[in-house]
Amino acid sequence: MPDSSLSGQDVDRVASVLAACLPTLNRALDRRVGQDFAPPKPPEGQLALLRFVSQQEGATVREAADALLMRPNNVSTLVSQLTEQGLLERRQDPADKRIAHLYPTPRARRELAEVRRLQGAHLARALRSLTDGERDALGSAVGALTALTHHLHAGSGTE
């Protein structure tokens, strides 16, 4: 177990604040982006799937479900919705017709880029409103938050 200067009580307090703060931060950012996004912004689940597929072109529904910590039937529903909207392509596996590989459409790539741009702009504006010390603390915490995310993702079925 890594050494920590936080007592058990402090760790519990930090965990509680993070559990409350991070979803609120995400919802606030999502709302801001939704207000500025020209077409109706896809729901977060659809965006998560599009992000994954754009990074892992040719992934299967099962691979997407595992990576996104979702049930395959829920991912399959999202795939159907995104395909109908023209944001995702399903291509049959040549060796096994039961398997489909997923690819983002050019429109999906443009919309994802716009969502990322808007997220970055809103976060940068909010960061500029903070004190230098607050920005420094957040900058220092980015690596730790990334490591915490990876730890929770990897341990999703354990502990």
HELIX and SHEET records of a PDB file:
HELIX    1   1 GLY A    8  ASP A   36  1                                  29    
HELIX    2   2 GLU A   44  GLN A   55  1                                  12    
HELIX    3   3 VAL A   61  LEU A   68  1                                   8    
HELIX    4   4 PRO A   72  GLU A   84  1                                  13    
HELIX    5   5 PRO A  106  ARG A  128  1                                  23    
HELIX    6   6 ASP A  132  ALA A  154  1                                  23    
SHEET    1   A 2 LEU A  88  GLN A  92  0                                        
SHEET    2   A 2 ALA A 100  PRO A 104 -1                                        
END                                                                             
